Each structure stands twice: as structure tokens, then as C-alpha cells.
Amino acid sequence: MNATDSIKNFFGLTKMPFSKTIGVNELFQGSSFKEACARLEIALENEDIALLTGDVGSGKSNVLRFFTHNLDPQAYKTVYIPADSFKIGEIAKRALAGLNIETPYQATAAIRKLKQSIISLNHDKGLKPVMVIDEAQELPVTTLISLKNILNYSMDSENLLFMILCAQKSIGETLVFSSLESLKRRIRVNYSLQGLSLEETSLYITHQLKICGLERSLFTDETKAGVFHHSKGIISTINAICFDLIIYAAAHSKDIIEPSMLEVVLQNKL
């Protein structure tokens, strides 16, 4: 029996909680998560671009996973692009690859082919591409300016492509540049994902345990409050702390996780 199985058996878990293996329909939906999804839905219906921001580890990827997973595959085709310091030609090439379309070598040809493919998907197949550009704060200003090259159709009278820019909050420092004023005006749906509240952190911990097969209380209320205090409601930090607490508790044969154990785990993280 490996170490993970030993921990699961000790607590009666079916799988390890606070990990990346949680299914998309098992994701915890806090108030900010729900609002982010609602705003993206509104943008999908009415706009050609939306901006989702948040701190590192705040759950932006979870929102994107849930939102794109629940799109009608008969109406939408999702393309996911993890950004770097790409020029617009590279964005076009990666989008074509995501659409399973042969990619030209030259950037201008790739941009032209992407636009033609988007028109064809909409008019011939009834499919609207949804392009997710993650870590968009990494894109150079020149690339952000050039996004309009793949967003404008029929003299900007048709919305044939929906683009989600997902970024850390630092992108706001870039969008103040006057050269990006036209892009900023287009982003009428702009939402910043918030961390979990104290109550939501408690519910999140309970939810994680429940979907992994544990119905009983494992963390005391005081421990949950301590996790919230140290994590500021940032999901990735909550996961890291709680994961370590479960390992520590199993190693010391403790079936209740108390604040004193949190102090030890946090000291070991320093």
C-alpha cells in the first residue's frame, strides 16, 4: 500500500481532497465564481471580448474550466491558448492548431487563414469559436493592440469570435496605455475574481471532503478560521494548507484537525 492509499484508508476517503483531480462538475461555486460565470455568459451573448482577472491561485482556471465545459458543443468551439510574449501571428497559429486547421508558416497568412476559418465555422457549420487566452498579462502591448485584427468582421458589425482574456490584476497597469484605448473600450465585461469569504472557506473545506467520500467533520471551526486567516481566501493556498494538514493528521493518527496542528504545518512551510 502506498502513502496516498494509507491516508485515504485512515480517513475513509475515496480520493485525495484539495488536489487538481477534482472533476469540473465537482468544483466549489462561491459567490464570486458564480458572478464570474454569469458575466461571461452575458458577454458570450452580446460581446466579442471579455476580461477575467484575479490574484494568482484565486480560481480563474476553475471558472474557465466550468464555463467552457458547459458550452453547447453544437454551437461553440473552444480554443485555449496559454499566453507568453507572443506576437499576433503566433496567437493566430495556435488558434488554428486548436481548431485542427493546417497552419501556415507566415504570420500574415496565419492571421488571414484564421479569420477565414472563423467566418467559415460560423456561416457553414453554425459554430462560434471561443478563444481563451490565459495569462494575458504576458502579451506584449503590440500584440494586445493587434487583437482587433482577429476580432473585426463585416466592418465590425458581426460577433463571430468570442475572446476571453484571463489575466492577473497587473494587466490593468498595461491597459492604461493610450495605445490600448480602443481595446479597453471593447472590454465592456470586465470582472475581477475575489477570494473566498470566511464562511465560503469553511463551506469549501467541507465540500472538498464530501466529494472525496468523507461526510463527517474533520476540521474544527477554529482550524477552518485559521486556514482562512492565513490563505486570505485564495483557493490554491487553502488547498496547499489543507493538503498538508491531512498528511500531518494521518501521520500522527489524528482523526480531528485542530488549530495546534495548523500552527505546526504553517511553521514547516516557512
C-alpha positions in Angstrom: 0.0 0.0 0.0 1.4 3.4 -1.0 1.4 6.5 1.2 -1.6 8.1 -0.5 -3.7 4.9 0.0 -2.7 4.8 3.6 -4.0 8.4 4.1 -7.3 7.6 2.2 -7.9 4.5 4.3 -7.2 6.2 7.6 -9.9 8.9 6.9 -12.2 6.8 4.8 -11.6 8.9 1.7 -12.3 7.7 -1.9 -9.7 10.1 -3.3 -7.4 12.8 -2.1 -9.1 16.2 -1.5 -7.6 19.6 -2.2 -5.9 18.3 -5.3 -6.2 19.1 -9.1 -8.0 15.8 -9.8 -11.4 17.3 -8.8 -13.9 17.0 -11.7 -15.2 20.1 -13.4 -18.8 19.5 -12.1 -17.5 19.0 -8.6 -15.9 22.5 -8.4 -17.0 24.6 -5.5 -19.1 27.5 -6.6 -18.6 30.5 -4.3 -20.4 33.8 -4.9 -17.6 35.3 -7.0 -17.3 32.1 -9.1 -21.0 32.3 -9.9 -20.8 36.0 -10.7 -17.8 35.5 -13.0 -19.6 32.7 -14.9 -22.8 34.9 -15.2 -20.8 37.8 -16.6 -19.0 35.6 -19.1 -22.4 34.2 -20.2 -23.7 37.7 -20.8 -20.5 38.6 -22.7 -20.8 35.5 -24.8 -24.3 36.5 -25.9 -23.6 40.2 -26.5 -19.9 41.0 -26.8 -16.7 39.8 -28.7 -14.3 40.1 -25.8 -14.3 39.8 -22.0 -11.6 40.2 -19.3 -11.4 38.0 -16.3 -8.7 38.9 -13.7 -7.7 37.8 -10.3 -4.8 37.1 -7.9 -2.6 34.1 -8.6 -4.5 31.0 -7.2 -7.8 32.7 -6.9 -9.6 30.2 -9.1 -9.6 31.8 -12.6 -8.7 28.5 -14.2 -11.6 26.8 -12.4 -14.0 29.4 -13.7 -12.7 28.9 -17.3 -12.9 25.1 -16.9 -16.5 25.3 -15.8 -17.7 27.9 -18.2 -16.2 26.3 -21.3 -17.1 22.7 -20.2 -20.8 23.8 -20.1 -20.9 25.4 -23.5 -23.1 23.7 -26.1 -20.6 21.8 -28.4 -23.1 22.1 -31.2 -22.8 25.9 -31.0 -19.3 26.7 -29.7 -15.8 25.5 -30.3 -13.3 26.3 -27.5 -9.6 27.1 -28.2 -7.3 27.5 -25.2 -4.0 29.4 -25.6 -1.6 29.8 -22.6 0.0 33.1 -23.4 3.6 34.1 -23.4 5.4 37.1 -25.1 3.6 36.1 -28.4 3.2 38.2 -31.4 -0.3 38.3 -33.0 0.9 35.8 -35.7 1.8 33.2 -33.0 -1.7 33.7 -31.4 -3.2 33.1 -34.8 -1.1 29.9 -35.4 -2.0 28.5 -32.0 -5.7 29.3 -32.6 -5.6 27.4 -35.9 -3.9 24.5 -34.3 -6.6 24.5 -31.6 -9.2 24.4 -34.4 -7.4 21.5 -36.0 -6.7 23.6 -39.1 -3.5 23.4 -41.1 -1.2 26.3 -40.0 0.7 28.4 -42.5 4.3 29.3 -41.7 4.0 33.0 -42.3 2.3 35.2 -39.7 0.2 37.3 -42.1 -1.0 34.1 -43.8 -1.9 32.6 -40.5 -3.9 35.6 -39.4 -5.7 35.7 -42.8 -6.5 32.0 -42.6 -7.7 32.2 -39.0 -10.2 35.0 -40.0 -11.4 33.0 -43.0 -11.8 29.9 -40.8 -13.8 31.8 -38.2 -16.1 33.1 -40.9 -16.5 29.6 -42.3 -17.2 28.0 -38.9 -19.9 30.5 -38.2 -21.6 30.6 -41.6 -21.1 27.0 -42.8 -21.2 25.0 -39.6 -23.0 27.2 -37.1 -20.1 27.1 -34.7 -18.8 30.2 -32.9 -15.2 29.9 -31.7 -14.5 30.8 -28.1 -10.8 31.8 -27.8 -9.4 31.7 -24.2 -6.1 33.5 -23.8 -4.7 32.6 -20.4 -2.0 34.6 -18.6 -2.8 37.5 -21.0 -0.7 39.9 -18.9 2.3 38.2 -20.6 1.3 39.5 -24.0 3.3 42.5 -25.4 1.4 45.7 -25.9 1.8 45.4 -29.6 0.0 42.0 -29.6 -2.8 43.4 -27.4 -3.2 46.3 -29.9 -3.3 43.8 -32.8 -6.1 41.6 -31.3 -8.6 43.7 -33.2 -7.1 42.1 -36.4 -8.8 38.9 -35.5 -12.0 40.4 -33.8 -13.3 42.6 -36.6 -15.8 41.1 -39.1 -18.0 42.8 -41.7 -16.7 46.3 -40.8 -17.1 45.3 -37.1 -20.8 44.6 -37.4 -20.7 40.9 -36.6 -19.6 39.0 -33.5 -18.1 35.8 -35.0 -15.5 35.2 -32.3 -15.7 35.4 -28.5 -12.4 36.0 -26.8 -11.8 35.7 -23.1 -8.6 37.4 -21.8 -7.7 35.8 -18.5 -5.0 37.6 -16.6 -3.5 38.6 -13.3 -4.6 42.0 -12.0 -1.3 43.5 -13.2 -2.8 43.7 -16.7 -4.6 46.8 -15.5 -1.3 48.6 -15.4 -0.9 47.8 -19.1 -4.4 48.7 -20.2 -3.9 52.3 -19.1 -1.6 52.9 -22.1 -3.3 55.3 -24.6 -2.4 52.9 -27.4 -4.7 50.4 -25.9 -7.7 52.7 -25.5 -9.6 51.1 -28.4 -9.1 47.6 -26.9 -10.1 48.8 -23.4 -13.3 50.3 -24.9 -14.2 47.0 -26.3 -13.9 45.2 -23.0 -17.3 46.1 -21.6 -17.5 42.9 -19.5 -14.6 43.0 -17.0 -14.6 41.0 -13.8 -12.1 40.6 -11.0 -12.4 37.2 -9.2 -12.4 37.6 -5.5 -11.1 35.2 -2.8 -13.5 33.2 -0.7 -15.0 34.7 2.4 -14.6 33.1 5.9 -18.0 31.3 5.5 -17.2 30.2 2.0 -13.8 28.9 3.1 -15.5 26.7 5.7 -18.0 25.5 3.1 -15.2 24.9 0.6 -13.3 22.7 3.0 -16.4 20.7 3.8 -17.3 20.4 0.1 -13.8 19.1 -0.7 -14.0 16.4 1.9 -17.6 15.4 0.9 -16.8 14.9 -2.8 -13.9 12.7 -1.7 -16.2 10.5 0.4 -16.0 12.0 3.9 -19.3 13.1 5.3 -18.2 13.8 8.9 -16.4 16.9 10.3 -12.6 16.6 10.1 -11.5 20.2 10.6 -12.7 22.1 13.7 -14.3 25.5 13.1 -11.3 27.2 14.7 -9.0 25.4 12.3 -11.1 26.5 9.3 -11.0 30.1 10.5 -7.2 29.8 10.9 -6.9 28.5 7.3 -9.0 31.4 6.1 -6.8 33.9 8.0 -3.6 32.5 6.5 -4.9 32.0 3.0 -6.9 35.2 2.6 -9.5 33.1 0.8 -7.1 32.2 -2.0 -8.1 28.7 -3.2 -4.7 27.5 -4.1 -3.3 28.5 -0.7 -6.3 26.8 1.1 -5.6 23.7 -0.9 -1.9 23.7 0.0 -2.5 24.2 3.7 -5.4 21.7 4.0 -3.5 19.0 2.0 -0.5 19.3 4.4 -2.9 19.2 7.4 -4.4 15.9 6.1 -1.0 14.4 5.6 0.2 15.6 9.1 -3.0 14.3 10.8 -2.7 10.9 9.2 1.0 10.6 10.1 0.1 11.3 13.7 -3.1 9.2 13.8 -5.3 12.2 14.5 -8.9 12.0 13.3 -9.7 15.6 14.1 -7.6 18.5 12.7 -7.2 21.2 15.4 -5.6 24.7 15.4 -2.4 23.5 17.1 -1.8 21.2 14.1 -2.3 24.2 11.8 0.4 26.1 13.6 2.9 23.2 13.2 2.1 22.8 9.4 2.5 26.6 8.9 5.8 26.6 10.7 7.1 23.8 8.5 6.2 25.9 5.4 8.4 28.8 6.4 
